[in-house]
């Protein structure tokens, strides 16, 4: 990583911040950008100010308008996140330290629900890190605001109200936040938010079945900061998503449900509890402790069936900062414990009732790790090692494994404005990609066919980064980053069902085993951003090549159940994004984004598409802000390449959508 040399503060509107400043931490409600902040080389930026201006109203919206990331599925219950060709099941995802659990079911991944307006930091890290367990592809760590972040001037309490309306799906949204900072140390806030959305209309003017939903977000946070070198934060959050969805079969994902009578009301609730403590009296004691618990509940209300997956975690690490000779060092040593427990209704397929037994799913991971950073002049070295001890239990019995995962990264500052970097690392996990609701239906008197090993990944990356202040004009700013990357995943834990499939359609599992196929995602990225005074622009280009694995394709007529697309990765992709922003007058910010995606022809044939989005933010009064957006300006009829295909049918995305929102703070 690289740290910029001190520069003066430049006052900029949010919209003219570069879209792609790698590793930049964006803090809402802060207008000044301190340019001597650390710029990381191995991360993907999520500009929270821009996502608010774009009127993002879900976790998934955070990953739009970035050439490195994509979402798929169309319908809310089928959406998944993809980063550099890898699906989010392969990332360590956490909210204030509380980690996501296993995949829920066939058409629902494991992403966390959260109101984006409450986020202070979204850190997407692509380089290996021994302190991040189960991060086969990297990590997505989100931190919510503290009550102190809402304070402006000498006002220590207040409320924020936001309402909005989106035309395409007749979507209504609103949230309310009340905060109080009691003294220089203690603050708390509570927030309630919701979205009501009907079925959306695609670019061809057709209503898309089973895309309507309701979202409810609740969060309470207490922050006790800087008390005798201690910081303590407590977070309780909940996201509830409900809709008339299809539980199984391809109808949840593709454009036309096979049988609308199969639709049912499904409620999915994720509740997170997190306690974070930091004690930092000196450079040799910087102790971080995180205790967390997450519960995912699925209620098939129409069919009176329930499922639940609980995840408990404890992580303790200390950072030692010291200098030796001409080197600066940070040594981070820690331990982690993770437990998961999944259970649900006994619901065997009609053809399998006589041979099926119910069994809960349990997993445990104990780990020790060390992750270090040494800087010697212009050379930076990151190196670490993680030891994981796994236990995994299903109706087939107990399985165990242990792994060592090393990593190393180098960066060298060629000049004060440019550096080269490279990293390599390994990672592992054993809870797998199989939805936990599948693993409770096991064939009687059956064991694993072979020893079950942990899944493992290897990641490689090399790149060049250049950033320059006052390049063409006084106080302009340019950032350029180019990199090559590759991720290899082997020993994927997959399942086999009575019909030869992987468990889709509710069929009973007859085996869980390590796949002999290896998944690979490789590619390169080119990103450039430039800003000056009231103007900014950015370009992002990402090309990804993946290998497709069809371990169980063709077992359900017309359905490609490739695990590559569903829970491991996506097909090949080539994505170009151009963004331009300007502040023509005080308090008015305008923004335009072009997103161009090339077509694919193997193994699916799907055309490319180009969309155009424009948005504006206007501060009407001191405490009143107006947001206006037009997404898919040309009403393009298209489907994302990360959406499941069934006999040439796939769910098309939302057509033109006008959005307006008002935020009032007092």
N, C-alpha and C positions, 0 to 999 in steps of 0.2 A: 504494500500500500504506500501511498505517498501523502505527505503533508505539504500543502502549499505554504510558500513563504508569506509573512504578514503583508497584508494589503489594506488599504483604507476600506471603510464601509461604503457600499453603494446602495442608495435608496432606490428600490425597484418595486413596481407593482407585481403581484403574483403572476399575472398572465405573461409577463415578459421574462420570467425565469426560464432557463432552458428546460426543455422537456426531458432531456436525457443527460443529467449530470450524475455520473455513476457514483453511487454510494452517498449522495447528498441527503442529509436528514432534513425533512421539511416540517416545520412547526407552524401549525395554523395560528392565525391571529398575530403573526409577527411579520412586520412589513420590511424590516431591514435584514439583509443577507450578509453575514460576516464571511468574507471570502478567504480567511485564513483557516477555514475549517478543514478537516481531514477529508480527502477525496479517495475513496477506496477503489481499487482496480477490479476486484472480483465480485461485483454486485450489480444488481439491476435496480434502477431508481423508480420509485413510485412517487410522483409529485402530488402530494395530498391537496395542495392548493388548486391544482388543475382538476383533480377528480371532483372537488367540491363545485368548481365552476361548471364542470360537465354534468353536474347533478347526478353523480353516482349515488345509488341508494342501496347497494348491497356489496358484500365482499367480492363478488365476481366482477363488478364494475371497476374495481381497482386495477384490473389487469387488461383493460381495453387500452387501445391507442399506444401500444408499445410493441415494437417489432419482435421482441424476445418472448412475448407471452400471448396466450390465446385462451378463450373459453369455448366450450362446446356444449351441445345439447339442446339449445333453444328453450325448452321447458325448464322451469325453475328446478324441478326435482331431478332433472337429468344433467344439469350443468356441472362441468368439471373445469379445473384450471390446468393449463399446460404451459410449462416453461422450458424453452430450448428443446421442445419435442418430448418432454417427460411429463407424465400426468402427476397431479399433486399428491397422490397416494405415496409417491416416492420421495416426498419432501418432509422434513421436520417442520410442522406448522404449529405455531403457538400464539396464544393471546395472553399477554402479561404472564407468560411462562406456562399457562395451562395448555397442554398439547391436545391435538385432535386424536380421535380414536380410529378404529378400523373403518373400512368401507361399510356403508349401511346396508345397501341391497343392490340389486341389479342395476338400477338406474340412478343411484345416488352415491356420490363419493363421500369423502370425509372432511370436506371443507368446513371451516367455522363460520357461523353467521355473526355479523357485527355491523353496526351502523358506522359507515366510513367517516362521518363527521366527528366521531369521538376518538379517532386515531391520531396519535402524535408522531409515531414512527412506524414505517413498514420497511423492514430490512430483508431484502431478498439476496441471499448470499449463495453464490455459485461455487466458491472455492471450498475445499474440504476443511473441516474444523472438528477436532477430536471431542470438543465439548458438546457437539450436536449429535445425539443418538438417532439411528434410523434414517439418516439423511443420505439416501442413495443418490439423489440428484442435487441436494443442497437443502437450504432452509428458508422458511418464510416466517419471520418472527415479528409480531405486531405488538406495539405498546400503546395503551390508551392514555389519554391526557390525564393530568392531575388537575385538581380543582384550582391550583395556583396558575395553571395555564390559561384559565378563563379571565383572570384578573386584568383589568386595564386601569392604569393610573392608580389612584388611591382608593378605588372602590373594591370592597372585599366580599361583596355578595351580589347576586343577580340571577337573571333567568334569560334563557334563549329559546325562542319559539321559531319553528320553521314549518311552513306548509307548502305543498306543491301539487301540480296536476300535470299529467302526461296524457296526451290526446289519444294515442294509438290504442292502448289497452284501457282507456278511461281510468287511468291509474291515479289514485289519490294517496298522498303521503303527508305525514306530519310527525314532528317530534318536539319534545319539550325537555329542557335541561335546567335544573336549579342548582346553584353552587353557593358555597359559603366557605370563606377562609377566616378561621376564628382568630388566629394570631400569626406570627411570623413562621410558625412551624406546621400548624394543623389546618387541613382543608378537606372538604368532602363535597361530593355532588351526586345527584341521582338523575337519570334520564329515562324517558319512555318514548318509544317511536314505533311507527307502523306504516305499512304499505298495503293497500287494497288494489288488486289488479285483476282485470277481466282477461279473457282470452285475447291475445294480440292478433293483429292482421299483418300478413306478410306483404311483400312488395307487389304481389299479383292481385292483392285485394281479397284474399281468402282468410277467413278466421282459422287460426291454428288450434285444434282441439287440445284440451288439457294443459293450457299454458297459463290459465288464471291462477292466482294464488293470493294468500294473505301472509304477510310477515309481521312479527311483533318482536321488538328489541327492548330489553331492559338492562340497565347497568347501574350499579352503585359502586363508588370508589372512595376510599379514605386514604389520605396521604399525610404522613407525619414525617417531615423532612428536616434534615440538618439539626438533629438533637444530639449533642455530644457525639458527633461523628457517626450518627445512625440515621438511616432512612428506612421507613417502614411503609409499605403500601398494601392495601387489601382491596381486592376486586371481586365482585360477584356480578356475573353477566348471564343473560339468557336470550337465545334467539328461538322463536317458534315460527315454523313455516307450515302452512296448511293449504291444501288444494284438492281438487277433484282430479286425481291422477290415476295412472294404470300401474298396478303393483309389479306385474311381470310382463313378459313378452316384449317384442320390439315396439309395440304401440306407444310406449312412453317417450320414445326418442324420434321415431320417423314421422314424416309429415302426416300420414293418415293412420289413425288407430285401427287395428284390425277389427275391433268390435267395441264400439262405444259403450255397450252395456257392461263391459268389464271395468269401467271406471269406478273408482271408489274414493271416499274421503280419507286422506292420509295426513296425519299431523306428525311432524318431526320436530323435536325439541332438543336443543343443546344447551346445557347449563354448565358454566365454568366457575370454579372458585380458585382464587390464587392469592397467596401470601408471599410477598417479596420483602426481604430484609437485606440491607447492606451496612456493613460496619467498616469504616475506612479512617482509622486514626493516623496512619502513616503509610509510607510507600511499601512497607513489607506486610502490612495487614490491610487487605481490601477483600473482605469476606462477603460473598453473595450467597444467600440461601433462598430457594424457591420451593414452596410447598403448594401442590395443586391437585385439584380433583375435577374431572369432567364426566358428565353423564349425557349420553345420547339416548333419547327415547323415541320410538316409532310406534304410533297408534294407528292401526288400520281400523278406524272407527266404524266404517260400514260393515266390516267383517268380524269385528270384536276380537282382534288379535293384536298383541303388544310384544315389543322387543326392546331390549335395553343393553347398552354397552357402557360399562364404567371404566374409567382410566384414572389411576392414582400415580402421582409422581413426586419425588423428592430429589432435589439437586443442590449440592453444596460445592462451591469452588472458591479458592482464594487466589488473588493476583499478587505476585511479588514483583515490584518495580525497582530496579537497581542498575547502577552503572559499574562496569568493570573496564578499566583502561579506557579505550576509546569507543567502547560499545555501550549501547543502551539496551536494556533487557526487560522483558515482561515474561514471567513464568507463571502459568495458570495451572493449578492442580485441583482436581475435583473428583467427586463420586456422584453416581446417579442411580436411582431405583425407580423402575416403572412397572406397574401392574395393570392388567386389563382383565375384565370379566364380562363376557357376553352371554346373554340368555334371551329366551323368547318363547312364544307360543309354539306348541307342538302342532305342526302343520304339514304333514306328509302329502305328497302327490297321491291322487286316487289310485294310480297303478302301483304305488310303492308302499301302501299302508302296512301290509303284512310283513315287510322286511325291514321296516324303519324303526329306529329308536331315537329318543331325544337325549341330547347331551349338551351341557353348557360349554363355552369356549373360554379357556384361561391362558394367559401368557404372562411371563415375568422376565425382566431384563435388569441385571445388576452390572454396573460398569464403573471402571476407574479410568481417568484420562489425564493427560498432560498436554497443554498446548502453549507453545512458546513463540516469542517474537524477539529477534535480535537485530539491531540496526548498527552498522559499522560504516560511518561516513555515508556514501551514496548507496550502499548495499543493504537491503533488508531481507531477512531470512525468517520464514514462518515454518515451524516444524512441530509435529505432535504425534501422539500415540494413544489409542483407545483400546481398552480390553473390555469385551462384552461377554457376559455369561447368560445364556438364554434358556428358558423353559417354555414349552408350548404344549398345551393339553386340549385334545378334542375327544370325541367318542371313540376314536381309533387308538387312544392311549396317550402316554406322555412322550415327548421328544425333547432333546436338549442338544445344545451345541455351544461352543465358545470360539471367539474370533479375536485377532489382533488387527487393528486398522491404523496403519501409519499414514502420515501426510507430510509433504514438504512443499514450500513455495518460496520463490526468489523474486525480488524486484530490484532493479538497478536504475538509478537516476542518471541518465546520460547527460542531461543539462538540467538547469533549474526548472525547465518547463516540460521535460519529457522523460519518460522512463519505459523500460521493457519489463515484462513480468512473465512468470511461468509457474504453474503449480501442478502437483500430482497428489492424489490421495485415494484412500480406500474407505469404504463404509459398509455396514451390514445391518441386518434386522431379521427378525424371525416371526413377526405377526402376519406378514404376507399381504397379498392383495385380494384374497378371497373375502367377499362380504360375510360379516359375522352371522347374518341371518341364514345363510346357506349352511354354515358349519354346525348348526344345531340338529340337522336332519341327517343321521348317519346310519349306514346299513348295519344291522345287527351282527354280532359275532365276527367282526372284521377288524383287522389291524392294518397299520401302514405297510405298504408293499415293500418299502425299503427305508433305510435310515434317512431321517429328515434333517437336512442341513440348513443353516442360515442363508438367506439371500445376501449376495455380495455385489458391490459395485466398485469400479475404478473410474476415476475422473482425471482428465487431462485438460490443460488450458495454457495457451501462450498468447501474449498480446503486447500491444504498444499503445501508450497513452500520451497525449500532448494537451497541455492547457496553457493559455497565454492571456494575460491581461494587457490592455492597451496595444493590441496587435495592429489594427488599422486606424483606430481612432482612440482618443483619450478615454480611458475607462470602459472600453468595450471588453468583451470576454468571450473566448473561444475554447471549446473542448472537443477533442477528437479521440476516439478509441476504436481500435481494430483488434479482433482476437479470433483465434481458432479454438474449438472445444470439441471434446468427445467424452461420452459416458458409456460404459459397458456394464451391463447387469447380467449376472448369471445365477443359477440355482433358484430361479423364481419358484415360489411355492404356489402350485396350482392344484386344482381338484378334478376328479373324474366322477361323473354321475352314472346312474343306472342306464340312461339312454346314450352313454358315451360322451355326452357333453360335459361342461364344466360346472353344472349346477343350475344353469338358467332354466326357467320354466318350473322351478320348484322341485326338480327331481332329486332324489336321495343320493348323497355322496357315497361312493364305494371306495374312494381312495383320496389321499392328499399326498402329493409327492413333489420332488424337485424337477422342474422342466429341464430337458436336455438342450433346449434352444437358448441362445443368448440374445439379449436385446441390445442394440447399439443406436445411439443418437450422436451424430457429429455434424459440424457445420462451422459457419463463421458469421461474424457480425461486424458491421461498420456503422459507427454512430458519430454524428457531428452536431454540435449546437453552438449558436452564436447569439449574443445579446448586446444591445447598446441602447442606453437611455430608455425610450418608450417602446423599443422594438426587440423582438426575439424570434428566432427560427431554429428548427432542429430537423435533422434527417436521421432515420434509422432504417437499416437494411439487415435482415437476418435470413440466412439460407440454411435449412436443416435437412439432412438425409437420415432416414431411419430404416431399419430392416423390419419387415412385417412378419409376425409370427402367427400362424393360423393353426394352433394346436387342436382346435375343435371346430374349425369352420365347416359348414355344410351339414352339420348334424341337425340343425333346425332349418327346414326348407326356406331358402331365400335369405337366410340370415348369416352374415359373416361375424361370428362371435370371436373375432381376433382379440386376444388379450392385449395385443399391442395397442389397439385403438382404445379399448375400454379402461384399463386400469394400470397400464404401464407407460404407454406413450402414444404419439400421434403418427400420422403418415408424413411423408415428405412435405416440406412447406417452404415457401419463399415469400417474404413479406416486406413491404416497403411502406414507411410512414413518414409523412411530412407534416410538420406543425408550424404555424406562424401566429404570433400574437402581437398586439399593439394596444397602447393606451392613448387614444387620440386626444382625449381631454381628461381633466382630473376626474377620478372616481369612475370612469368608464373603461372597461377592459373588453376587447374583442379577440376572438380566437377561432382559428380554422384548422381542421385536421383532415388530411387525405390518407386513406388506408387502402393500399393496393395489394391483393393476394393473387399469386399466379395459380393456374389450374394444375390439377394432378391427373395422371392417367394410369397409375399402377399402385395398388391393385384395383383401386376404384377409378372411375372416370368422372371427374367433377370439374366444372368450369371455374375459372378465376373470377374475381369480382373487385370492384372499386367502390368505396363508399366515401361520402363527404359529410362532415359534421361541422356545424358552426355554433358558437355560444357566446354569450355576453354576460358580464357582471357589472352592475351599476349600483353604487352606493347612493341611494336616493336621499337619505338623511344620515345623520351621524350614527344612528342605531338601526337603520333600516337598509337592507340590501336586497336588490332584485336580481334574479338569475333567469336567463332565457336561453333556450337551446333548441336547435333543430338537428336531430340525428337522422342519418340516412336521407340526406337532402334530396337526392334524385329518386327516392323510392325504389331502390334497387331490390330486385327479387333474387335472393341468393341463400345458400346454405353453407355453413362453415364446414371445413374439411375434417373437423374433429367431432362431427355428429355421425351417429351410427346410420348405416345404409341398409335398407331392406328391399331387395328386388328393385333397385333403382329409385326407391323413395327415401327421402330424408327430410327432416324437419327444416323448413326455411325460416330465416331470421325475421325479426320485426321490420316492417316497412317504415315509411317516413313517420317520425314521431316528434311532435312539438311539446316542449317541456317548459314550464314556468314555475318558479318558486320564490317565496319571500322569507327572509330571515330577519327577525326583530330581536334586539338585545337590549336589556335594561337592567 
